[in-house]
Amino acid sequence: MEPASVDTCEDFQLSLPECYDRVFNLHQILEKTEESMASDKIQGQLRDGIIVTERAIQMVNDLDLFSRNEDIDEVSTNELKYMLLSAFLGYFICLNTHLPRPQAVAKAKLCYTDFLRLMKSYNVIEHDIHGTVLEEESDSLVPASYSRTRQDLNAMSAHRNNKIQRFKEKKEMEKKLAELKSQIERAHVDDEVKREFYLTQLKHWANQAIDEVDNCCLELQMLKHREEMTKPGAALQQAPSSSTKPFRPFILTKNELQKRVFGAGYPALATMTVDEFYEQKLKEGTLSESVHGGHSLQEWARDPDKDALAREKEDAEKEEKVERDDEELLARARAMDDWKDEHRRGDGNRHNKG
């Protein structure tokens, strides 16, 4: 049976358990619905859900249910679920389209960060929180972990491995939660089963919150960049377009003999030998006589030894960049690793496949 939707809470008072049930049910609806998140119906439910969640968080704070000096074993089973309220609030706010996007993302990030601090203080998650930095206040839009990964290949690898590990844990915990949920919905449930269900929920949401904090940081950075690009005068900073002559097609031939042959057969198209093309480009200033960073067949044919030396020099420069952890080279390596993680070998090739 589909969970009941969240009703408007302005005309009646709700207890803390009632608030939590409404918040949890709304999350279940949003996870299963195929309706657009931007629809008036969903946005109305989100608005009411945010009100209920904030009301529940206020009651938890008034009751002083959680202390930074306690351990998770000291929290009663029925109170464990209330630790999730900050994560639920971040989830709802991030989907709310009625708030300005920068404000919504910043609020969601604060909610997820607050939830992760709580999980860390109760030792529900590892001390380093898989590389996520939880400073009290930070002016940087990008997590400190990102600045480290750009400078340190080991940190890049650790960040990537942690992300893969969290993904595997997420799949395992989703399966476990589905099994436990069917058990706690029974009339009589052991306290141990309920506790295991709530603790698994906390760990599952902690893994998700770590990724959401990173996503919020990246989105805030993109939003800031878009805002700067839309400011008056931003378009004037673009490079002026150079006036170039329209390209006229021609036939490039190997020698003068071929030029005469093709010129006779195709009078509509101009013909030009390789040497003439080279001389023309030199006059136009679009080609330098000392070309660095290329290995054309013509260069190799003229001087194979010179080309081999150029290749050796290029390989040496590449090795030097690797040894000094060149920022650009590391970024390209990280991008290639991420691409390989998301694209299996052979993706896009559908020959002889159904």
VEXKOL-860157 format. One record per atom (N, C-alpha, C): x, y, z; residue in three letters. Coordinates in steps of 0.1 Angstrom, whole numbers, plus 5000, padded with zeros to 4 digits. Last residue first. Layout:
N
XYZALA
...
//
This chain:
354
521849224708GLY
520449254708GLY
520049384713GLY
524749254687LYS
524149244700LYS
522649284699LYS
526349294665ASN
525949154668ASN
525349144682ASN
527549594678HIS
527549494667HIS
527249354672HIS
527649804695ARG
526449714696ARG
526449624684ARG
529649984714ASN
529749894703ASN
528649794704ASN
529050124737GLY
528850194725GLY
528950104713GLY
531649964756ASP
530350044756ASP
530250124743ASP
534049844757GLY
533149804746GLY
531849874746GLY
534449854791ARG
535149834779ARG
534149774768ARG
532150084807ARG
532749954805ARG
533449944792ARG
532450384823HIS
532250324809HIS
532950194808HIS
533150464848GLU
531750484844GLU
531450414830GLU
535850424850ASP
534950364860ASP
533550364855ASP
536850564829LYS
536850424828LYS
535950354838LYS
536450824839TRP
535750784827TRP
535750634825TRP
538150824861ASP
536750844863ASP
535950794851ASP
540550804846ASP
540150704856ASP
538650704859ASP
540551044832MET
540550924825MET
540150804834MET
540751234853ALA
539551234844ALA
539451104837ALA
543251164863ARG
542051144872ARG
540851144863ARG
544851244842ALA
544851104846ALA
543651074854ALA
544351514841ARG
543951434829ARG
543951284833ARG
545451584866ALA
543951614863ALA
543551524851ALA
548051524862LEU
547351454872LEU
545851464870LEU
548751714843LEU
548851574839LEU
548051494849LEU
548351954857GLU
547551924845GLU
547551784841GLU
550351924878GLU
548851944881GLU
548051904869GLU
552851694880ASP
552351804873ASP
550851804874ASP
554751544898ASP
553251554900ASP
552651674893ASP
557351514891ARG
557051634899ARG
555551654901ARG
557151284875GLU
557951284887GLU
557551394896GLU
555551364853VAL
555051264862VAL
555751264876VAL
557251554842LYS
556051594847LYS
555451494857LYS
559351374833GLU
559651484843GLU
558351534850GLU
557951234814GLU
558451164826GLU
558751264837GLU
557551434795LYS
556451374801LYS
556851304814LYS
560251494788GLU
559451594794GLU
558251534801GLU
560851244776ALA
561551294788ALA
560851394795ALA
559151244754ASP
558951144764ASP
559651184777ASP
560251464740GLU
558951474744GLU
558651374755GLU
562851364734LYS
562651484742LYS
561251494748LYS
562151154717GLU
562751124730GLU
562651244739GLU
561051294695ARG
560151204703ARG
560751174717ARG
563251434686ALA
562151504691ALA
561251424700ALA
564851214678LEU
565251294689LEU
564151384695LEU
563251134656ALA
563451044668ALA
563951114680ALA
563551354639ASP
562151324645ASP
562351234657ASP
566251334633LYS
565751454640LYS
564351424647LYS
566251094619ASP
566951104632ASP
566451224640ASP
564651144596PRO
564151044606PRO
564851064620PRO
563851394578ASP
564951374587ASP
564551274598ASP
561851364559ARG
562951454556ARG
564151424565ARG
560051184570ALA
560751154558ALA
561951234555ALA
559251324593TRP
559951204595TRP
560751164582TRP
557851544581GLU
559051564589GLU
559851444591GLU
555851394568GLN
556751474560GLN
558051504568GLN
554351294589LEU
555151194581LEU
556151274572LEU
554851484619SER
554251454607SER
555051354599SER
554751544649HIS
555551444642HIS
554751404629HIS
555051824671GLY
554351744661GLY
555251654654GLY
556352004688GLY
555251934693GLY
554451864683GLY
557352284668HIS
557552194680HIS
556352134684HIS
558752404639VAL
557552344645VAL
557852254656VAL
560052654625SER
560552564636SER
559252514643SER
558652804607GLU
559552704602GLU
560052604612GLU
555152824614SER
556452854617SER
557452754611SER
552252954600LEU
553052834601LEU
554452884604LEU
550953184595THR
550153084602THR
550952954605THR
552053374578GLY
552353374592GLY
551653274601GLY
551753384551GLU
550653424559GLU
550953434574GLU
554153264544LYS
553953404541LYS
552753464549LYS
553753004553LEU
554853084559LEU
554653234556LEU
551652924536LYS
551452934550LYS
552553014557LYS
553052924511GLN
551953014513GLN
551653034528GLN
554852714515GLU
555352854513GLU
554252954516GLU
553052504517TYR
553952534528TYR
554452674527TYR
551952504492PHE
551052514503PHE
551952564515PHE
554152444476GLU
553552574475GLU
552652604487GLU
554752184486ASP
555752294488ASP
555052424486ASP
552452044477VAL
552752054492VAL
553752164494VAL
550752234451THR
551552134456THR
551852144471THR
547352284442MET
548552344449MET
549452224454MET
544552394424THR
545452294427THR
546752354433THR
541052484426ALA
542452514425ALA
543352404429ALA
538352354407LEU
539052364420LEU
540552394417LEU
537352344382ALA
536652424391ALA
537352444404ALA
538852164367PRO
539252304366PRO
538452394376PRO
539951884369TYR
539051944378TYR
539252094378TYR
541851794351GLY
540651724352GLY
539551794360GLY
543951984353ALA
543251964340ALA
541851894341ALA
544651954379GLY
544152084374GLY
543452074361GLY
545651694379PHE
544351724386PHE
543851854382PHE
547951744363VAL
546951644359VAL
545651674366VAL
549351944375ARG
548951964362ARG
547851864358ARG
549851824400LYS
549151944400LYS
548551974386LYS
551451604393GLN
550151584398GLN
549251704397GLN
553751764387LEU
553151674377LEU
551651644381LEU
554451884411GLU
554051964400GLU
553251884390GLU
553251674439ASN
554251734431ASN
553651814419ASN
551051604454LYS
552351574459LYS
553451654452LYS
548351844460THR
549051734453THR
550451724458THR
545251934471LEU
546651934475LEU
547351824468LEU
542752134458ILE
543352004457ILE
544852014461ILE
540652344478PHE
541552324467PHE
542052174468PHE
538152574489PRO
538652444487PRO
539652434476PRO
538652864508ARG
538252814494ARG
538852674493ARG
537353034536PHE
538152924531PHE
537652874517PHE
537353384538PRO
536653264537PRO
537553154531PRO
539853544559LYS
539253524546LYS
538453394546LYS
538953684591THR
539753594582THR
539053574569THR
539153884617SER
538553884604SER
539453794595SER
538653744650SER
539553794639SER
538953784626SER
536753844677SER
536853754666SER
537753824655SER
538053914709PRO
537453954697PRO
537753864685PRO
537353714738ALA
538353754728ALA
537653794715ALA
535353854763GLN
535653754754GLN
536553804743GLN
534654074778GLN
535854014781GLN
536253904772GLN
532054134771LEU
533154214765LEU
534554164768LEU
530453974786ALA
530653934772ALA
531754014766ALA
530454114810ALA
531153984810ALA
531453944795ALA
528854334811GLY
530254354807GLY
531054224806GLY
526854224837PRO
527054324826PRO
528554344823PRO
526953874844LYS
527054014849LYS
527254104836LYS
527053614837THR
525853684833THR
525853834837THR
529353504847MET
529253524833MET
528053604828MET
528753504875GLU
529753594870GLU
529653614855GLU
526853304875GLU
526453434879GLU
527453544874GLU
528353084867ARG
527253134858ARG
526853274862ARG
529953064890HIS
530553094877HIS
529553144867HIS
528053004909LYS
528853124910LYS
529453164897LYS
527252754899LEU
526252864900LEU
526952994902LEU
529552604902MET
529052624889MET
528052744889MET
529752604930GLN
530852664922GLN
530352694908GLN
527452474937LEU
527652614942LEU
528752684933LEU
528052224927GLU
526952294921GLU
527052444925GLU
530152144943LEU
530452154929LEU
529352244923LEU
528852134968CYS
530052224966CYS
530252244951CYS
526951934963CYS
526552074966CYS
527652174964CYS
528551714960ASN
527751764949ASN
527251904951ASN
529651684986ASP
530551714974ASP
529751764963ASP
527251634999VAL
528051755003VAL
528951784991VAL
526551394988GLU
525651514986GLU
526451634989GLU
528451214997ASP
528351244982ASP
527551374980ASP
527751225024ILE
529051255020ILE
529151295005ILE
525151125023ALA
525351265027ALA
526751305023ALA
525450855018GLN
524750935008GLN
525051085011GLN
526650765041ASN
527350745028ASN
526750845018ASN
524550835059ALA
525850895060ALA
526650885047ALA
522550665051TRP
522350805049TRP
523650885050TRP
523650425060HIS
523250445046HIS
523150595042HIS
523850465087LYS
525050445079LYS
524750465064LYS
521050495094LEU
522050595097LEU
523250585088LEU
520050235086GLN
519650365079GLN
520550475081GLN
521350075104THR
521650065090THR
521250185082THR
520050165127LEU
521550185126LEU
521950175111LEU
517450085122TYR
517750225123TYR
519250255122TYR
517849795121PHE
517249875109PHE
517550025110PHE
518749745146GLU
519649715134GLU
519149785122GLU
516549805161ARG
517749885163ARG
518749865151ARG
514649625152LYS
514449765150LYS
515649845151LYS
515949385161VAL
515649405147VAL
515449555144VAL
515949425189GLU
517249415182GLU
517049435167GLU
513249425196ASP
514049555197ASP
515349545189ASP
511149245174ASP
512149245184ASP
512849385184ASP
507749305168VAL
509149315163VAL
510049325175VAL
504549225158HIS
505549215169HIS
506949215164HIS
503549285132ALA
502849335144ALA
503849335156ALA
505949405108ARG
505149305114ARG
504549355127ARG
507749585099GLU
506349615096GLU
505449505101GLU
510249485103ILE
509749575113ILE
508249615110ILE
510549315080GLN
510449255094GLN
509849355104GLN
510849475059SER
509649385058SER
509449315072SER
513149605066LYS
511849685066LYS
510649585066LYS
515149415063LEU
514749455076LEU
513449535076LEU
515249405034GLU
514949285042GLU
514449325056GLU
515949665028ALA
514649615022ALA
514249485030ALA
518349695041LEU
517249775045LEU
515949715040LEU
519949525025LYS
519749485039LYS
518549565044LYS
519949665001LYS
519449525001LYS
519049485015LYS
521249895009GLU
519949905004GLU
519249765004GLU
523749795017MET
522849845027MET
521449855022MET
524849724992GLU
524649625002GLU
523649665012GLU
524949974979LYS
524149874973LYS
523849764984LYS
526650114997LYS
525350164995LYS
524450054989LYS
529049974994GLU
528349975007GLU
526950015005GLU
529650054967LYS
529449914970LYS
528649904983LYS
529950334972PHE
528950284962PHE
528650134965PHE
532150344989ARG
530850384994ARG
529750334985ARG
534150244972GLN
533750164984GLN
532450204989GLN
534250454954ILE
533850324949ILE
533450234960ILE
535150654971LYS
533950674964LYS
533350544959LYS
537650554979ASN
536650574989ASN
535250584983ASN
539050564954ASN
538750434960ASN
537650444971ASN
539150844951ARG
538450764941ARG
538050624947ARG
540650924973HIS
539350974971HIS
538550894962HIS
543050784967ALA
542250744979ALA
540850804978ALA
543850914944SER
543550764943SER
542750724955SER
544351164953MET
543351144943MET
542950994942MET
546351114972ALA
545051164977ALA
543951144966ALA
548351044954ASN
547950944963ASN
546550984969ASN
548851284940LEU
548251174933LEU
547751064942LEU
548251604949ASP
548751474954ASP
548051354947ASP
546951824940GLN
548351834942GLN
548951694945GLN
544251764938ARG
544951824926ARG
546451834928ARG
543651684963THR
543751584952THR
544451634940THR
543551914978ARG
544651824980ARG
544751724968ARG
541352034967SER
542552104966SER
543752014968SER
539451844976TYR
539651864962TYR
541051934959TYR
539351865003SER
539851744997SER
540151754983SER
538152105009ALA
539652105009ALA
540151975003ALA
535452164985PRO
536052104997PRO
537552094996PRO
534752484972VAL
535152354969VAL
535852284981VAL
534152734982LEU
533052654976LEU
533452514973LEU
535452865012SER
535652794999SER
534452724995SER
534852945037ASP
534453035026ASP
534652975012ASP
533452765063SER
534452765053SER
533952855041SER
533052655096GLU
532752755086GLU
533852755076GLU
533652405107GLU
532552475112GLU
532052585102GLU
534552145084GLU
534852265092GLU
533652335096GLU
534751865074LEU
533551925080LEU
533952045089LEU
535751695045VAL
536151795056VAL
534951865061VAL
535951365037THR
535151485036THR
535551575048THR
537451125039GLY
538051235033GLY
537251365032GLY
535750945054HIS
536150915040HIS
536651035032HIS
535751045080ILE
534551055071ILE
534851045057ILE
537650995098ASP
538051085087ASP
536851105078ASP
536350815116HIS
536750945120HIS
537051045109HIS
533450645102GLU
534850655105GLU
535250795109GLU
530150665119ILE
531050655108ILE
532450675112ILE
529350665145VAL
528550585136VAL
529350565123VAL
530250825166ASN
531150715161ASN
530350615152ASN
529051045173TYR
528450925179TYR
529250805174TYR
530251235158SER
530451245172SER
529951125179SER
529551155132LYS
530951145136LYS
531051145151LYS
526851215132MET
527251075130MET
528651055135MET
526951495135LEU
526251415145LEU
526751265144LEU
528251555111ARG
528851585124ARG
528251505135ARG
526251475093LEU
527551405093LEU
528351435106LEU
524251675098PHE
523951525101PHE
525251445102PHE
525551905090ASP
525151885104ASP
524851745108ASP
525851845063THR
527051865071THR
526751845086THR
523151845055TYR
523951725054TYR
525151735063TYR
522552125061CYS
521852015067CYS
522651885067CYS
524352255044LEU
524452275059LEU
523752165066LEU
523452175019LYS
524752145023LYS
524952155038LYS
520952295019ALA
520952155019ALA
522352105023ALA
521652575018LYS
520952515030LYS
521052365030LYS
522952574993ALA
523752615005ALA
523052555017ALA
520752514976VAL
521952424977VAL
522752454989VAL
519052724981ALA
518552594984ALA
519852494985ALA
520552944972GLN
520152944986GLN
519752794990GLN
520952894945PRO
522052904954PRO
521752884968PRO
518052884937ARG
518952764937ARG
520152784945ARG
515453024956PRO
516553044947PRO
517652934948PRO
512752794961LEU
513852874967LEU
514852904956LEU
511152634947HIS
510552764950HIS
511652854956HIS
512052374944THR
512352474932THR
511852614935THR
513552144964ASN
512552254964ASN
512952354953ASN
515451954967LEU
514451934956LEU
513452054955LEU
516852034989CYS
517552034976CYS
516652014964CYS
515052005009ILE
515352145005ILE
516052144991ILE
514951725012PHE
513751805008PHE
514051935002PHE
517551665021TYR
516951605009TYR
515851685003TYR
517751815044GLY
518651845033GLY
518151785020GLY
515851675059LEU
515651815056LEU
516551855044LEU
517051425062PHE
515751435054PHE
515551585050PHE
519251495078ALA
519451445064ALA
518151455056ALA
517951575101SER
518751675093SER
518951625079SER
516751335109LEU
515951445105LEU
516651545097LEU
518051115119LEU
517951125104LEU
517351255100LEU
517751095146MET
519051145141MET
518951175126MET
515450965150TYR
515351105150TYR
516651175146TYR
516050695152LYS
515550745140LYS
515450895139LYS
516750655179LEU
517750655169LEU
517250715156LEU
514750635197GLU
515250765195GLU
516250775183GLU
514250365201ASN
513150445195ASN
513650595192ASN
516650275213THR
516250235200THR
515250325193THR
518650525230SER
517550425230SER
517150395215SER
522050555231VAL
520850615226VAL
519850505225VAL
524450435238GLU
523650495249GLU
522350555244GLU
525650365215ASP
525050255223ASP
524250305234ASP
526750595205ILE
525550545199ILE
524850435207ILE
527750795233ASP
528050705222ASP
526750655217ASP
527951155242GLU
527451015243GLU
527950925231GLU
528551415239ASN
529451335248ASN
528951185249ASN
526751545225ARG
527951525218ARG
528851435227ARG
523451425228SER
524551495234SER
525851455227SER
519951445221PHE
521251395218PHE
522351485224PHE
517651555232LEU
517751415231LEU
519151365229LEU
516451805241ASP
517851775243ASP
518151625242ASP
513951895236LEU
514051785245LEU
515451745248LEU
514652095217ASP
514052135230ASP
514152025240ASP
515651935196ASN
516552035203ASN
515952075217ASN
513251805189VAL
514451725194VAL
515451815201VAL
511752025181MET
511351945193MET
512451865198MET
513152105159GLN
513052195170GLN
512652125182GLN
512751885142ILE
514151915147ILE
514152015159ILE
510051905138ALA
510551795145ALA
511951815150ALA
509952145123ARG
509252135136ARG
509752025144ARG
511352065101GLU
511952175109GLU
511252175123GLU
509551875091THR
510851835095THR
511551945104THR
507252035085VAL
507151925095VAL
508551885100VAL
508352205065ILE
507752265077ILE
507752155088ILE
509052015046ILE
510152095052ILE
509652155065ILE
506551915039GLY
507551825045GLY
508651905052GLY
505352135027ASP
504852095040ASP
505752005047ASP
507052145004ARG
506852265013ARG
506352225027ARG
506651894993LEU
507951934998LEU
507852055007LEU
503951924985GLN
504351824995GLN
505651855001GLN
504252124966GLY
503452144977GLY
503752044989GLY
505851984947GLN
506452104954GLN
505552144966GLN
504051794938ILE
505251754946ILE
505851874953ILE
502051964927LYS
501651874937LYS
502951834945LYS
503352114907ASP
502852184918ASP
502452084930ASP
506551964896SER
505051974896SER
504552044908SER
509151904897ALA
508852044896ALA
507352064896ALA
509451634897MET
509651704910MET
509251844909MET
506951444879SER
508051544879SER
508151614893SER
506251114890GLU
505851244887GLU
506951344887GLU
506850874899GLU
507350894886GLU
506851034881GLU
507850794933THR
506950854923THR
507650874910THR
509650684951LYS
508950594942LYS
508150664931LYS
510750894966GLU
511650794960GLU
510950704950GLU
508551024975LEU
509451094965LEU
510350994958LEU
507450844993ILE
506750884982ILE
507650944971ILE
509550835012GLN
509150705005GLN
508350744992GLN
509451095022HIS
510651045015HIS
510350925007HIS
506851085034LEU
507151175023LEU
508351125015LEU
507350905055ASN
506450865044ASN
506650955032ASN
509151055071PHE
509550925065PHE
508650885053PHE
507451265078VAL
508651295071VAL
509151165064VAL
505451135092ARG
505151205080ARG
506351235072ARG
506951025113ASP
506250935104ASP
505851005091ASP
507851255126TYR
508851175120TYR
508151075109TYR
505451365136CYS
506251435126CYS
507151345119CYS
504751155154GLU
503851185142GLU
504651265131GLU
506851175173PRO
506651055165PRO
505851075152PRO
506251445182LEU
507551415175LEU
507351285167LEU
502851555173SER
503851505183SER
505151475175SER
501451855160LEU
501951715158LEU
502951675169LEU
498552055158GLN
499852025164GLN
500151875162GLN
497052215129PHE
497052125141PHE
498452095146PHE
497252385108ASP
496052385116ASP
496052295127ASP
499652335094GLU
499452465100GLU
498252465110GLU
500352125079CYS
500452105093CYS
500152235100CYS
498951945051THR
499352075057THR
499352065072THR
500251605048ASP
499151705048ASP
499751835054ASP
501951385028VAL
502051475039VAL
500951585037VAL
500251075018SER
501051195015SER
501051285028SER
500750735029ALA
499950855028ALA
500750975026ALA
502350485008PRO
502250565020PRO
501450695018PRO
500550224991GLU
501350344990GLU
501250435003GLU
500949885000MET
500050005000MET
500950125000MET
//
